[in-house]
Amino acid sequence: MLTYSQLQLLGHASFRITTPEGRIILLDPWLTGNPYVPAELRAPERADLVLITHGHDDHFDPELPALLARTGARIVAPAPVRFYLYEQGVPAEQFEPMNVGGGISLLDVRLTMTVAHHAAHVDLPGNKTGFQHEAVGYILALSDNTVIYAAGDTALFGDMGLLAELYQPTVALLPIGDRYTMGPREAAVAARLLQVRHVVPFHYGTFASLVGTPEQLQQHLKPTDAVTIHALQAGQTLDVGRL
């Protein structure tokens, strides 16, 4: 069993977090048919908790109900996404209902749902959309004192400074692709507000419209920020509990 937490980029915006107790947390697992995820990582047989930031199809796998049935994982998601999954037959007992600003303790993790500024929906059959909602982020406080801020798809917002004051994140997962989320310039300011020393960028370099790069993020950071950028490749693991 690990004695420290690990973070693995599955691809694009999907992550796997392994807690010091060996629990597996999947964040926004868009895995089925995802060309940005290595083939051997697309059908996990084990998960203890699934976190969904929003229902856009590059974060929300249409085969998620099957994954939940296969693994028995608990799931946390914005309320409209939860209602959609109810309709898809996901049992109510697998959900951990919560809302922005609230926190729960489960599986040796203190989990807080945070604001994210990103309008979202769930794609429905027939080229339709529904279940409109605002995206969320998460703070995960692990037993080895690692505190991960998973921003989700979001714009920069000033209250990231409050997240720093309240939760003291040690590593931030920040989107940098621009156009639909923060770009590198805004992500640099986010890192400064969050007072983190480690940033894992995501949501870039996949779709052609996501033009931000880790190099540009580095250019916008100041030496006094003392931030290390961990530009993970799909499938690569970072020992966040040892940072």
C-alpha positions in Angstrom: 0.0 0.0 0.0 1.2 3.5 -0.8 2.0 5.8 2.1 1.7 8.9 -0.1 -0.7 10.1 -2.8 -0.3 9.9 -6.5 -1.8 11.8 -9.4 -2.0 10.3 -12.9 -3.1 12.2 -16.0 -5.2 9.9 -18.0 -5.6 12.4 -20.8 -7.0 15.8 -21.7 -8.9 16.6 -18.5 -9.2 13.1 -16.9 -7.2 12.2 -13.9 -6.7 9.3 -11.5 -5.8 10.0 -7.9 -4.5 7.3 -5.6 -4.8 8.1 -1.9 -2.3 6.9 0.7 -4.8 4.3 1.7 -4.9 2.9 -1.8 -8.3 4.3 -2.8 -8.8 5.2 -6.4 -10.5 8.5 -7.4 -11.4 9.2 -11.0 -11.8 12.9 -11.9 -13.8 13.6 -15.0 -13.2 10.2 -16.6 -13.8 10.6 -20.3 -12.3 7.3 -21.3 -14.5 5.5 -23.9 -13.1 6.1 -27.3 -11.0 9.0 -26.1 -8.0 9.3 -28.4 -6.1 11.3 -25.8 -6.1 8.4 -23.3 -3.8 5.4 -23.7 -5.9 2.4 -24.7 -4.8 0.4 -21.6 -6.3 3.1 -19.3 -9.7 3.4 -21.0 -11.6 0.6 -19.1 -10.6 0.7 -15.4 -11.8 -2.3 -13.4 -11.5 -0.5 -10.1 -12.6 2.9 -8.7 -13.8 3.9 -5.3 -15.0 7.5 -6.1 -15.8 9.4 -9.3 -15.9 13.1 -9.3 -17.6 15.0 -12.2 -17.0 18.7 -12.6 -19.6 19.2 -15.4 -21.4 17.4 -18.2 -19.6 18.4 -21.3 -18.7 15.4 -23.4 -14.9 15.9 -23.0 -15.3 15.4 -19.3 -18.3 13.2 -19.0 -18.2 9.7 -20.5 -21.5 8.3 -22.0 -20.4 4.9 -20.6 -20.1 6.3 -17.1 -23.2 4.3 -15.9 -21.5 1.1 -17.0 -18.2 2.1 -15.2 -20.2 2.8 -12.0 -22.0 -0.5 -12.2 -18.7 -2.4 -12.8 -16.8 -0.7 -10.0 -19.5 0.2 -7.5 -17.8 3.5 -7.1 -19.5 6.4 -5.3 -20.1 9.5 -7.4 -20.2 13.2 -6.7 -21.4 15.6 -9.5 -23.4 18.8 -9.9 -27.0 18.3 -9.1 -28.3 18.4 -12.8 -25.7 15.8 -13.8 -26.8 13.7 -10.9 -30.4 13.9 -12.0 -29.4 12.8 -15.5 -27.5 9.8 -14.1 -30.6 8.9 -12.1 -32.5 8.7 -15.4 -29.8 6.4 -16.8 -30.4 4.0 -14.0 -27.5 4.7 -11.6 -28.7 3.7 -8.1 -29.3 6.5 -5.7 -27.1 4.8 -3.0 -24.0 5.3 -5.2 -24.3 9.1 -5.0 -22.9 11.5 -2.5 -25.2 14.5 -3.0 -23.5 17.8 -2.3 -23.5 21.4 -3.6 -21.1 24.3 -4.0 -19.5 25.4 -0.7 -20.3 22.2 1.1 -17.8 19.5 2.2 -18.0 15.9 3.2 -15.5 13.3 4.6 -15.4 10.0 2.9 -12.8 7.3 2.0 -10.2 9.1 4.1 -10.6 12.3 2.1 -12.1 15.6 3.0 -13.9 16.8 -0.1 -15.2 20.3 -0.8 -17.1 21.3 -3.9 -16.1 24.8 -5.1 -17.3 27.3 -7.6 -16.2 27.2 -11.2 -17.2 29.7 -13.9 -18.1 27.6 -16.9 -21.6 27.1 -18.3 -22.3 23.5 -19.1 -24.9 21.0 -20.2 -25.3 17.2 -20.9 -25.4 16.1 -24.5 -28.6 14.1 -25.3 -29.5 11.8 -28.2 -30.7 13.5 -31.4 -28.1 16.3 -31.2 -30.0 17.8 -28.3 -28.7 19.2 -25.0 -30.3 19.4 -21.6 -29.6 19.5 -17.8 -28.0 22.9 -18.0 -25.7 23.7 -15.1 -22.7 25.6 -13.9 -19.5 23.6 -13.6 -17.8 23.0 -10.2 -14.3 22.3 -8.9 -13.1 20.2 -5.9 -10.7 20.5 -3.0 -9.4 17.1 -1.9 -7.5 17.0 1.4 -5.7 13.7 1.7 -4.3 12.0 4.8 -0.7 12.7 3.9 -1.4 16.5 4.0 -1.6 16.7 0.2 -4.3 19.2 -0.7 -5.3 19.0 -4.4 -7.4 21.8 -6.0 -9.0 20.4 -9.1 -10.3 23.6 -10.7 -12.3 22.0 -13.5 -13.0 24.0 -16.6 -13.2 27.6 -15.2 -12.4 31.2 -15.8 -10.1 33.0 -13.4 -11.9 34.4 -10.4 -10.7 36.4 -7.5 -12.1 34.2 -4.8 -9.4 31.7 -5.6 -7.6 33.7 -2.9 -10.2 32.6 -0.4 -9.6 29.0 -1.4 -6.0 29.5 -0.5 -6.9 31.0 2.8 -9.3 28.3 3.7 -7.7 25.1 2.3 -4.0 25.8 1.7 -3.8 23.7 -1.5 -0.4 22.2 -2.2 -1.0 21.4 -5.9 -3.5 22.9 -8.4 -4.9 21.3 -11.5 -5.5 24.3 -13.8 -6.9 24.4 -17.4 -4.7 26.5 -19.7 -6.1 25.9 -23.2 -7.8 29.3 -23.5 -10.9 30.0 -25.6 -13.2 27.9 -23.3 -11.3 28.2 -20.0 -8.4 30.1 -18.5 -5.4 30.6 -20.8 -1.8 30.6 -19.6 -1.9 34.3 -18.5 -4.9 33.8 -16.3 -3.7 30.5 -15.0 -0.5 32.2 -13.8 -2.6 34.7 -11.8 -4.7 31.7 -10.5 -1.5 30.0 -9.2 -0.5 33.3 -7.5 -3.9 33.7 -5.8 -3.9 30.1 -4.7 -0.4 30.4 -3.3 0.5 26.9 -4.6 4.0 25.8 -5.4 3.0 23.1 -7.9 0.7 23.3 -10.9 -0.5 20.5 -13.2 -1.9 22.1 -16.4 -4.6 20.3 -18.4 -7.2 20.9 -21.1 -4.6 22.0 -23.7 -2.8 20.5 -26.7 -5.6 18.1 -27.6 -8.2 19.9 -29.6 -6.8 22.4 -32.1 -8.7 25.3 -30.5 -6.9 24.8 -27.2 -3.8 26.7 -28.0 -2.3 27.6 -24.5 0.9 25.8 -23.6 2.9 25.1 -20.4 5.7 27.2 -21.8 3.4 30.2 -22.1 2.3 29.6 -18.5 5.9 29.6 -17.4 6.5 32.9 -19.2 3.6 34.5 -17.3 4.9 33.3 -13.9 7.3 35.4 -11.9 10.4 34.0 -10.2 9.0 35.1 -6.9 5.9 32.9 -7.5 8.2 29.8 -7.0 5.8 27.6 -8.9 6.9 24.3 -10.5 4.9 23.3 -13.6 4.4 19.6 -14.0 3.3 19.2 -17.7 2.3 15.5 -17.5 1.9 13.4 -20.6 -1.1 11.1 -20.9 -0.5 8.1 -18.6 2.3 9.8 -16.6 2.1 9.7 -12.8 3.2 12.4 -10.3 4.0 11.5 -6.7 2.1 14.5 -5.3 2.5 13.3 -1.7 6.3 13.7 -2.1 6.3 17.2 -3.5 
